[in-house]
Amino acid sequence: MLPFLREIYYIPLQKALGLSNTRLGVLMSVFGAVALLTYFPGGWLADRVSSRKLITFSMLATGLAGFYFATFPSYAISVAIHAFWGVTCSLTFWGAMIKATRDWAPGSEQGRAFGILESGRGIAELASSTALLAVFARLGSARIGLARVIILYSIMDVLLGLIAWFTIVDTAKEAQSAEGRFRFGQIFVVLKMPVVWLMSVVILAAYSAYWGSYYFTPYATDVFLMSVVFGGAIGVGKMWVKPLGALGAGFLADKVGVSRTVAWSFGILIPSFGVFVVTPGNPKLVMILIVNTAIASLAIFALRGIYFALLEEGRIPLAITGTAVGFMSAVGFTPDVFMPVLGGVLLDRYPHGLGYKFYFAIIVGLCLVGLLSSLVIYKECRRQLGGPSI
């Protein structure tokens, strides 16, 4: 949560750091750019080094940097911290987490495995965010309250890093076994697989929609004229549907197919973000905002819960899981680079809610591309299995 504080505390963070929308967007773009550069080597690392070691290091390093960020340092230092978080959240963490999850479940239960992963993350995120938003509100929703929130998140990261060291099974020997040994040529095997590119596009579209959800909070305060605490409650509120969306999609995907469930989720997102585009910013219409936020969040977290389960449906060999995930993440998570800056520029250039409409309209277009890609994956998987390609 440390690199993504703006999801709930957009305006308080902007004021505490004294930054424009564009500069605040640059912080996340720097984080995203570093993450983008390290996803691929991070996947290679996950195929070579124990998930236990990688995850423990990532949690400790992220938390320690958070203590410094709680002092609200200069813009240059804030940029450096976000770059560092790009390393600890991508290079040493992401591939290790995905590979550990795929190892955990048999092929027939990959949907629920990744659904449980995302649901569990959602429950933890919900519990911590709700509690810390209460702390923030109790302290007057001011600079000191945000600093306390950041410190508490940092403490949790450090503690979880220590817990990970003692609980996660060390897979170092497995990673270096004869059967699972990574070979450099496998990079080219991954790059030659069309399904990997299609999955990358699916993730890119889904993750762009996820970035759109970050703007639900400032959208509520800037356009619907709600309070900062209400905006924060919107940010926390959408987390309540995360466990339901991810877990439900996981079990559904195991029954009807991952690619089909992904397509249905995009089919929900396209009209949902379309509603944000056409709805006027009238406080009397706040119920539309609340309901549509819940619907969009449900579909977004359904996608986040299952898109990596496409690895099994796409028949990606287990031995190159980390490498495939690294490449897919390097392409799929590029929204970390362009979406925050795009949002910041649009909001600064087009005030009075128009910037939000343009931003959400772009997401509608990206979700349409994601829908088409998921349908191609579905058709190809049915063809390989000899079933009807509809």
LOKE-641920 format. One record per residue (C-alpha): residue in one letter; x, y, z. Coordinates in Angstrom, 3 decimals. Layout:
REM LOKE-641920
A / X / Y / Z $
...
This chain:
REM LOKE-641920
M / 0.000 / 0.000 / 0.000 $
L / 2.887 / 2.444 / 0.547 $
P / 3.479 / 3.247 / -3.132 $
F / -0.285 / 3.461 / -3.665 $
L / -1.304 / 5.819 / -0.862 $
R / -2.931 / 8.139 / -3.380 $
E / -5.695 / 5.550 / -3.849 $
I / -7.249 / 6.683 / -0.555 $
Y / -5.283 / 9.787 / 0.444 $
Y / -4.898 / 11.559 / -2.907 $
I / -5.637 / 15.114 / -1.821 $
P / -4.068 / 14.890 / 1.699 $
L / -0.894 / 13.406 / 0.160 $
Q / -0.834 / 16.097 / -2.495 $
K / -1.084 / 18.801 / 0.157 $
A / 1.457 / 17.203 / 2.515 $
L / 4.059 / 17.000 / -0.254 $
G / 3.040 / 20.337 / -1.783 $
L / 2.742 / 18.915 / -5.302 $
S / 0.578 / 19.585 / -8.348 $
N / -1.542 / 16.830 / -9.875 $
T / 1.103 / 16.381 / -12.563 $
R / 3.998 / 16.075 / -10.114 $
L / 2.045 / 13.656 / -7.945 $
G / 1.425 / 11.667 / -11.084 $
V / 5.162 / 11.729 / -11.863 $
L / 5.894 / 9.994 / -8.535 $
M / 3.777 / 7.025 / -9.558 $
S / 5.160 / 7.101 / -13.092 $
V / 8.698 / 6.820 / -11.723 $
F / 7.584 / 3.899 / -9.581 $
G / 5.932 / 2.352 / -12.618 $
A / 8.919 / 2.938 / -14.911 $
V / 11.340 / 1.233 / -12.522 $
A / 8.888 / -1.597 / -11.992 $
L / 8.503 / -1.941 / -15.744 $
L / 12.268 / -2.287 / -16.198 $
T / 12.584 / -4.881 / -13.446 $
Y / 9.539 / -7.131 / -14.021 $
F / 11.329 / -9.211 / -16.646 $
P / 14.595 / -9.724 / -14.716 $
G / 12.438 / -10.215 / -11.617 $
G / 10.740 / -13.129 / -13.338 $
W / 14.123 / -14.641 / -14.157 $
L / 15.122 / -14.129 / -10.516 $
A / 11.970 / -15.900 / -9.322 $
D / 12.946 / -18.946 / -11.375 $
R / 16.356 / -19.003 / -9.671 $
V / 16.005 / -17.781 / -6.077 $
S / 13.795 / -18.913 / -3.202 $
S / 10.470 / -17.078 / -2.904 $
R / 11.034 / -16.991 / 0.858 $
K / 14.206 / -14.938 / 0.541 $
L / 12.841 / -12.622 / -2.128 $
I / 9.550 / -11.873 / -0.374 $
T / 11.202 / -11.321 / 3.013 $
F / 13.722 / -8.858 / 1.581 $
S / 11.001 / -7.003 / -0.326 $
M / 8.777 / -6.489 / 2.711 $
L / 11.590 / -5.315 / 4.966 $
A / 13.066 / -2.917 / 2.400 $
T / 9.695 / -1.426 / 1.459 $
G / 8.776 / -0.802 / 5.091 $
L / 12.096 / 0.802 / 5.989 $
A / 11.783 / 3.250 / 3.093 $
G / 8.274 / 4.058 / 4.296 $
F / 9.585 / 5.412 / 7.599 $
Y / 11.567 / 8.034 / 5.686 $
F / 8.667 / 8.887 / 3.400 $
A / 6.548 / 9.622 / 6.501 $
T / 8.689 / 12.746 / 7.021 $
F / 7.328 / 14.093 / 3.704 $
P / 10.730 / 14.759 / 2.142 $
S / 11.492 / 16.960 / -0.854 $
Y / 10.153 / 16.202 / -4.300 $
A / 13.505 / 14.798 / -5.445 $
I / 13.746 / 12.455 / -2.444 $
S / 10.133 / 11.387 / -2.916 $
V / 10.952 / 10.480 / -6.512 $
A / 13.963 / 8.438 / -5.325 $
I / 11.848 / 6.581 / -2.743 $
H / 9.254 / 5.677 / -5.361 $
A / 12.026 / 4.432 / -7.647 $
F / 13.316 / 2.259 / -4.786 $
W / 9.808 / 0.927 / -4.184 $
G / 9.697 / 0.027 / -7.868 $
V / 12.600 / -2.359 / -7.201 $
T / 11.258 / -3.868 / -3.973 $
C / 7.713 / -4.331 / -5.296 $
S / 8.702 / -5.642 / -8.712 $
L / 12.206 / -7.086 / -9.066 $
T / 12.273 / -9.026 / -5.816 $
F / 8.603 / -9.536 / -5.013 $
W / 6.103 / -9.838 / -7.847 $
G / 7.441 / -12.818 / -9.771 $
A / 8.198 / -14.676 / -6.532 $
M / 4.618 / -14.215 / -5.302 $
I / 3.025 / -15.371 / -8.564 $
K / 5.306 / -18.398 / -8.905 $
A / 4.701 / -19.456 / -5.287 $
T / 0.949 / -19.253 / -5.913 $
R / 1.057 / -21.338 / -9.085 $
D / 3.225 / -23.957 / -7.332 $
W / 0.663 / -24.120 / -4.543 $
A / -2.306 / -25.488 / -6.532 $
P / -2.901 / -28.236 / -9.133 $
G / -3.655 / -27.267 / -12.722 $
S / -7.412 / -27.774 / -12.328 $
E / -7.592 / -25.292 / -9.448 $
Q / -5.479 / -22.398 / -10.717 $
G / -8.484 / -20.074 / -10.890 $
R / -9.347 / -20.489 / -7.232 $
A / -5.662 / -20.389 / -6.230 $
F / -5.165 / -16.945 / -7.730 $
G / -8.645 / -15.919 / -6.603 $
I / -7.773 / -16.858 / -3.028 $
L / -4.489 / -14.966 / -3.346 $
E / -6.185 / -11.775 / -4.500 $
S / -9.067 / -12.247 / -2.057 $
G / -6.662 / -12.690 / 0.836 $
R / -4.755 / -9.608 / -0.219 $
G / -8.071 / -7.791 / -0.446 $
I / -9.137 / -8.772 / 3.065 $
A / -5.793 / -7.676 / 4.496 $
E / -5.922 / -4.446 / 2.520 $
L / -9.491 / -3.798 / 3.616 $
A / -8.822 / -4.421 / 7.291 $
S / -5.693 / -2.270 / 7.393 $
S / -7.126 / 0.529 / 5.231 $
T / -10.352 / 0.759 / 7.240 $
A / -8.483 / 0.866 / 10.534 $
L / -5.949 / 3.419 / 9.327 $
L / -8.593 / 5.627 / 7.719 $
A / -10.231 / 5.754 / 11.166 $
V / -6.876 / 6.812 / 12.642 $
F / -6.536 / 9.445 / 9.915 $
A / -10.043 / 10.834 / 10.591 $
R / -9.529 / 10.809 / 14.371 $
L / -6.355 / 12.858 / 14.054 $
G / -8.182 / 15.547 / 12.113 $
S / -7.461 / 14.418 / 8.554 $
A / -4.309 / 16.549 / 8.601 $
R / -0.624 / 16.148 / 7.776 $
I / 0.202 / 14.479 / 11.090 $
G / -2.601 / 11.968 / 10.579 $
L / -1.227 / 10.958 / 7.178 $
A / 2.270 / 10.638 / 8.646 $
R / 0.944 / 8.251 / 11.303 $
V / -0.808 / 6.208 / 8.632 $
I / 2.424 / 5.857 / 6.634 $
I / 4.378 / 4.843 / 9.748 $
L / 1.802 / 2.197 / 10.656 $
Y / 1.900 / 0.757 / 7.134 $
S / 5.691 / 0.647 / 7.360 $
I / 5.576 / -1.198 / 10.680 $
M / 3.197 / -3.765 / 9.189 $
D / 5.516 / -4.321 / 6.223 $
V / 8.509 / -4.960 / 8.471 $
L / 6.548 / -7.352 / 10.688 $
L / 5.190 / -9.239 / 7.682 $
G / 8.695 / -9.519 / 6.285 $
L / 9.819 / -11.221 / 9.484 $
I / 6.772 / -13.505 / 9.467 $
A / 7.444 / -14.455 / 5.831 $
W / 10.960 / -15.615 / 6.732 $
F / 9.601 / -18.110 / 9.247 $
T / 6.517 / -19.307 / 7.372 $
I / 7.204 / -19.519 / 3.629 $
V / 8.716 / -22.810 / 2.431 $
D / 12.246 / -22.324 / 1.091 $
T / 12.227 / -23.350 / -2.564 $
A / 15.859 / -22.593 / -3.351 $
K / 16.715 / -26.257 / -3.945 $
E / 13.609 / -26.748 / -6.097 $
A / 14.463 / -23.704 / -8.210 $
Q / 17.913 / -25.096 / -8.941 $
S / 16.865 / -28.715 / -9.513 $
A / 17.595 / -30.397 / -12.841 $
E / 13.922 / -30.379 / -13.878 $
G / 13.201 / -26.801 / -12.915 $
R / 16.526 / -25.218 / -13.930 $
F / 16.102 / -22.070 / -15.988 $
R / 17.877 / -21.817 / -19.333 $
F / 18.524 / -18.518 / -21.094 $
G / 16.968 / -19.822 / -24.299 $
Q / 13.627 / -20.084 / -22.515 $
I / 13.303 / -16.305 / -22.786 $
F / 12.923 / -16.714 / -26.541 $
V / 10.477 / -19.568 / -26.028 $
V / 8.292 / -17.164 / -24.028 $
L / 8.581 / -14.375 / -26.593 $
K / 7.497 / -16.702 / -29.415 $
M / 4.235 / -17.677 / -27.724 $
P / 1.300 / -15.608 / -29.114 $
V / -0.813 / -16.393 / -26.061 $
V / 1.763 / -14.659 / -23.840 $
W / 1.375 / -11.453 / -25.863 $
L / -2.406 / -11.693 / -25.723 $
M / -2.298 / -12.212 / -21.948 $
S / -0.043 / -9.166 / -21.692 $
V / -2.665 / -7.050 / -23.488 $
V / -5.392 / -8.399 / -21.183 $
I / -3.355 / -7.425 / -18.125 $
L / -2.584 / -3.990 / -19.593 $
A / -6.283 / -3.275 / -20.162 $
A / -7.331 / -4.633 / -16.765 $
Y / -4.580 / -2.727 / -14.991 $
S / -5.561 / 0.498 / -16.758 $
A / -9.054 / 0.017 / -15.345 $
Y / -7.481 / -0.572 / -11.942 $
W / -5.688 / 2.763 / -12.309 $
G / -9.035 / 4.292 / -13.095 $
S / -10.275 / 3.115 / -9.706 $
Y / -7.562 / 5.235 / -8.048 $
Y / -9.414 / 8.299 / -9.264 $
F / -12.725 / 7.356 / -7.693 $
T / -11.648 / 9.141 / -4.492 $
P / -10.640 / 12.535 / -5.987 $
Y / -13.554 / 12.200 / -8.439 $
A / -15.956 / 12.088 / -5.486 $
T / -14.406 / 15.134 / -3.814 $
D / -13.641 / 17.285 / -6.877 $
V / -16.688 / 16.558 / -9.029 $
F / -19.406 / 15.504 / -6.568 $
L / -18.168 / 17.962 / -3.902 $
M / -17.953 / 15.344 / -1.175 $
S / -15.657 / 15.700 / 1.871 $
V / -12.104 / 14.340 / 1.999 $
V / -13.163 / 11.700 / 4.517 $
F / -16.088 / 10.675 / 2.255 $
G / -13.650 / 10.402 / -0.635 $
G / -11.407 / 8.225 / 1.505 $
A / -14.422 / 6.117 / 2.423 $
I / -15.094 / 5.590 / -1.305 $
G / -11.515 / 4.350 / -1.641 $
V / -11.901 / 1.970 / 1.285 $
G / -15.451 / 1.024 / 0.309 $
K / -14.429 / -0.368 / -3.046 $
M / -12.020 / -2.659 / -1.207 $
W / -14.991 / -4.379 / 0.438 $
V / -15.922 / -5.936 / -2.908 $
K / -12.347 / -7.020 / -3.669 $
P / -12.457 / -10.346 / -1.767 $
L / -15.884 / -11.153 / -3.216 $
G / -14.882 / -10.244 / -6.766 $
A / -11.538 / -12.064 / -6.733 $
L / -12.693 / -15.212 / -4.938 $
G / -15.970 / -15.477 / -6.840 $
A / -14.199 / -15.037 / -10.165 $
G / -11.636 / -17.669 / -9.189 $
F / -14.213 / -20.373 / -8.540 $
L / -16.252 / -19.314 / -11.572 $
A / -13.154 / -19.480 / -13.772 $
D / -12.498 / -23.084 / -12.706 $
K / -16.039 / -23.983 / -13.800 $
V / -16.522 / -22.058 / -17.061 $
G / -12.954 / -21.194 / -18.056 $
V / -10.578 / -18.376 / -17.168 $
S / -10.634 / -16.607 / -20.546 $
R / -14.449 / -16.636 / -20.633 $
T / -14.651 / -15.127 / -17.132 $
V / -12.101 / -12.483 / -18.132 $
A / -14.220 / -11.557 / -21.155 $
W / -17.361 / -11.247 / -19.026 $
S / -15.516 / -8.948 / -16.615 $
F / -14.463 / -6.615 / -19.428 $
G / -18.062 / -6.705 / -20.660 $
I / -19.089 / -5.216 / -17.301 $
L / -16.299 / -2.628 / -17.153 $
I / -16.970 / -1.035 / -20.531 $
P / -20.487 / 0.273 / -19.722 $
S / -19.550 / 0.919 / -16.100 $
F / -16.776 / 3.394 / -16.952 $
G / -19.081 / 4.734 / -19.626 $
V / -21.477 / 5.753 / -16.852 $
F / -18.684 / 7.765 / -15.207 $
V / -18.133 / 9.555 / -18.526 $
V / -21.743 / 10.689 / -18.976 $
T / -22.862 / 11.273 / -15.356 $
P / -22.865 / 14.982 / -14.399 $
G / -21.132 / 16.006 / -11.188 $
N / -24.217 / 16.694 / -9.128 $
P / -24.170 / 15.914 / -5.364 $
K / -27.761 / 14.688 / -5.757 $
L / -26.465 / 11.877 / -7.976 $
V / -23.969 / 10.590 / -5.447 $
M / -25.857 / 7.286 / -5.171 $
I / -25.051 / 6.604 / -8.838 $
L / -21.399 / 7.205 / -7.985 $
I / -21.529 / 4.754 / -5.069 $
V / -23.346 / 1.975 / -6.954 $
N / -21.258 / 2.309 / -10.100 $
T / -18.046 / 2.368 / -8.081 $
A / -19.087 / -0.941 / -6.501 $
I / -19.920 / -2.510 / -9.899 $
A / -16.688 / -1.344 / -11.540 $
S / -14.638 / -2.440 / -8.539 $
L / -16.243 / -5.890 / -8.591 $
A / -15.209 / -6.415 / -12.223 $
I / -11.746 / -4.891 / -11.741 $
F / -10.903 / -7.163 / -8.823 $
A / -12.378 / -10.169 / -10.617 $
L / -9.855 / -9.541 / -13.380 $
R / -6.986 / -9.013 / -10.952 $
G / -7.918 / -12.233 / -9.230 $
I / -7.740 / -14.459 / -12.296 $
Y / -5.711 / -13.006 / -15.166 $
F / -2.574 / -14.863 / -14.094 $
A / -4.611 / -18.068 / -14.001 $
L / -4.485 / -17.766 / -17.800 $
L / -0.968 / -19.225 / -17.471 $
E / -2.440 / -22.692 / -17.003 $
E / -5.189 / -22.321 / -19.590 $
G / -2.603 / -21.019 / -22.050 $
R / -0.384 / -24.049 / -21.307 $
I / 2.665 / -22.070 / -20.171 $
P / 5.275 / -24.590 / -18.831 $
L / 5.692 / -24.421 / -15.058 $
A / 9.497 / -24.209 / -15.320 $
I / 9.289 / -20.835 / -17.090 $
T / 6.441 / -19.393 / -15.015 $
G / 8.616 / -16.645 / -13.537 $
T / 9.991 / -15.612 / -16.912 $
A / 6.540 / -15.577 / -18.518 $
V / 5.118 / -13.582 / -15.607 $
G / 8.050 / -11.174 / -15.831 $
F / 7.413 / -10.460 / -19.497 $
M / 3.640 / -10.255 / -19.112 $
S / 4.053 / -7.881 / -16.183 $
A / 6.586 / -5.731 / -18.046 $
V / 4.008 / -5.199 / -20.788 $
G / 0.814 / -5.437 / -18.753 $
F / 1.811 / -3.054 / -15.996 $
T / 2.961 / -0.234 / -18.292 $
P / -0.088 / 1.731 / -17.069 $
D / 2.031 / 2.395 / -13.965 $
V / 4.125 / 4.587 / -16.263 $
F / 1.582 / 6.445 / -18.386 $
M / -1.746 / 6.355 / -16.517 $
P / -0.801 / 8.534 / -13.498 $
V / 0.883 / 11.199 / -15.650 $
L / -1.991 / 11.075 / -18.141 $
G / -4.457 / 11.512 / -15.295 $
G / -2.481 / 14.352 / -13.744 $
V / -2.150 / 16.228 / -17.049 $
L / -5.838 / 15.804 / -17.901 $
L / -6.948 / 16.968 / -14.457 $
D / -4.672 / 20.020 / -14.552 $
R / -5.546 / 20.954 / -18.139 $
Y / -9.291 / 20.261 / -18.066 $
P / -10.856 / 21.389 / -14.750 $
H / -14.453 / 21.152 / -13.549 $
G / -14.673 / 17.404 / -14.053 $
L / -13.897 / 17.358 / -17.780 $
G / -10.458 / 15.829 / -17.197 $
Y / -12.044 / 12.882 / -15.363 $
K / -14.440 / 12.283 / -18.272 $
F / -11.569 / 12.148 / -20.766 $
Y / -9.616 / 9.832 / -18.475 $
F / -12.494 / 7.396 / -17.987 $
A / -13.277 / 7.470 / -21.741 $
I / -9.727 / 6.317 / -22.493 $
I / -10.213 / 3.436 / -20.059 $
V / -13.391 / 2.410 / -21.913 $
G / -11.346 / 2.124 / -25.103 $
L / -8.610 / 0.087 / -23.418 $
C / -11.162 / -2.287 / -21.888 $
L / -12.619 / -2.868 / -25.345 $
V / -9.144 / -3.939 / -26.530 $
G / -8.885 / -6.219 / -23.484 $
L / -12.249 / -7.791 / -24.303 $
L / -11.171 / -8.566 / -27.867 $
S / -7.874 / -10.072 / -26.667 $
S / -9.622 / -12.306 / -24.124 $
L / -12.013 / -13.553 / -26.805 $
V / -9.052 / -14.496 / -29.017 $
I / -7.475 / -16.388 / -26.100 $
Y / -10.767 / -18.168 / -25.451 $
K / -11.102 / -19.168 / -29.099 $
E / -7.512 / -20.440 / -29.259 $
C / -7.861 / -22.453 / -26.035 $
R / -11.066 / -24.064 / -27.316 $
R / -9.329 / -24.918 / -30.580 $
Q / -6.441 / -26.609 / -28.756 $
L / -8.869 / -28.617 / -26.663 $
G / -10.939 / -29.574 / -29.703 $
G / -14.036 / -27.816 / -28.386 $
P / -16.322 / -25.293 / -30.055 $
S / -14.477 / -22.063 / -30.829 $
I / -17.217 / -19.566 / -30.111 $
